[in-house]
């Protein structure tokens, strides 16, 4: 198990997670994905007041879970299942061969069921080479800061000087919607055969791209 974030030995947990640990929360399709796609799941580190001497108001504990895949595949459903079933914040490092991606979800306890969590927003990186791993955990201030700072690194607003996690989720959500709209409009422009309609689509595209730029400028 690799210590991707170079965390202190006091945080090391090193427990393998049986795939059937989440049977209560998984569908038949998700169980099959766990079997067919996931090679191993390891709970590698635990950040808490008694392991790192940092506490938090909203983040009581921060867990690091590494998942190794048999093949490169989108396992967002599996990560969501784990996140919903664990009451603490989790940073996932998903590995396939010499590539990884990092994912962290903002969540809160389900008011109608203390046995599960509601997922508010997931911050995640693209796949990248392990040798290029530059995401860090800045262990200072509080666990709230550690988690917020890591989420910033996984967002389009990594250089924000001061902000709140709520604002970061809001800005990233808006950015994500604009990004999807820009991609949709680009595809529509490329496939459109009518000149007048192509002009209209191009104008819409320019407006959406400008909104994205402005959002990043305001956020940074």
N, C-alpha and C positions, 0 to 999 in steps of 0.2 A: 504493500500500500504506500503510495507516494504522498509525501507531505507537500502538496502543491503550494500552500500558502506559508510555508516555513513557520508553522505554529510551534509554540513552546511544548516541550515534552509533557508538561503538566496538563495539557489539553488532550493528549493522546487517549483514545478510547479503544480503537482497534477491535471492533466486534463485527463478525459476519452477520448479515441480515438474511434469515431464511426467506425464500421467495413466497412461502405460504403465510408469511406474517400478515399479509394484507388481504387474505381470502375473504374476509368479512366485507371488504369495501370494493372488491373487484368484480367485474362482469366476466362472463365466459371468455369473451374476446380478449380482455385485458390479462386474464390468467394465461391464455395461450401466448400472448405477446411476452409475458414474463418468462415463460418457459423457452420460447423459440428465439428470443432476441437478447435477453439479459443473461450474461454469463455469471456475474457475481456482484453482490451489493455489500458494501462495507461501511459501517458507521465509524469513521476514522477519528474524528475529533469532537470534543464537546467544550464550548465556551460558556462558562458560567462563573458566578462570583467565587465558587470554591475551586475553580481550575485556573482562572486567569486574573482573579482579583478585580474584575469589572462587573458592574451590575447595570441594569437598565430599567426604565420605567415601563416601556412597552415590550422590549425584547428581554425576556427573563432568562432564556438560554438560546444559544445559537449552535446548531448542529452542522457538521460537515459530513456528507454522505457521498462516497465514490461509487459509481456504477460502471462496470465494464460490460461492453456489448459484444455479442457474437458477430453481429454485422451492423453496419452503419444505418441507422433507421431513426425516424422521429418517434421518441418515446414520451412525448408531452403528456399523454394520458396516464402513463405509469407514474410520472413525477407528480401529477395532480393527485392521484390516489394516495401516494405516500404523504404528500403535504396535507391533504384533508384529514388523514388519520393520526397525524402527529401534532400535538398541541404547541410545539416549539418551532421557531423559525429554522429553516434548513437552507444550506448552501449545497447544491448538487454540483459535483464534478463528474461529467459523463465522458467516458474514455472508450475509444475504439482505435486499436493499433497505436500509431504515434500522434493521434489527434484527440482533442478534447473540446468540450464546451462547458460553460458555467451557467447555472441557472439559480435564481433566488426569487421566491414569491412572497409578496406582502399579503398577510392574511389575518383573520380575526376569528375568535371562537363563535361558532354558530349559536345564536341566542335560543334557538329551538331545540338544540341538541348539543350538549357539552361534550359529546363523544366524537364530534367532527368540527372541522374548521371551514370557513368560507374564504375562498381565494379571491383577493381583490385585484392583483396584477402581478404578472410574472416578468421579471427582467432577465434577459439571457443574452449570451454572446453568440456569435456564429461559431462554427467549428474552426479550430486553428491548431497548428502544430504545437506539441508539448514544449518544444524548444523555444517557442515564442510566448510562453506563458508569462504575462505581465500583470495580471490582476492580483491585487494585494489586499490583505486584511490589515488595516491600520488599527492596531490594538491600543487605542488611547481614548480617554474621555469616559465613554460608557458603551455598553453593548448596543444601545440605540444608535450611537454614532457609527460603530463598526459596521452594523448592518446597512445603515443609510449610505455610508461612504462606498460600500461595495456595490449597492444597487445603482448608485450614480455612475460607477465605472461601467456598468452594463447598460447604461442609458445613453441617449444622444446628448445628455447634459452633464457630462463628466466634469467639466470645468466650473460648474456652478459654485460660487464661493459660499453662499449661505442659502439654505432652503429647508423645507420640511419634507418628510417622506410623503405626506399627503399631497403636497404641491408637485413633487417629482412624479408621483403616479398620475396625477391629472395631466401634467405637461406631456409625459410620455404616451399616455393614452391618446391625446389629441394628435401628437406627432405620428403615431402609428396609423391612425385613421387617415391622415393626410397622405402618408406614404402609400397606403393601399389605393387611395384615390388617384395619386400621381401615376402609379403603375397601371391602373385600369385605363386612365386617359391616354397614356403612352401607347398601350396596346390598341385602343380604339382608333387613335390617329393613324397608326401603322396599317390597320385593316380597312380604314374608311376609303371608299372609292370616289365619293362625291366631294368636289372641291369646296363648296360652300360649307358643308358640314364639317369638313376637315379644318377649315379656318376657325369655326366655332369651337371645336374640340381643342384646338391649339391654344385658343384664348383661355379656355377653362383650365388647361394644363399649366399655362403660365401663371395664372392666379393661384392655383394650388401649390405650385413650386415656390412662389413668392411667400405664401403663408408659412410654408415649412421653414424657409430661410429666416423669416421674421421671428418665428417661434424660437429657433435656435439662438438667434442674436439676443432676443429678450431674455431667454433662459440663461445665457452665459454672460 
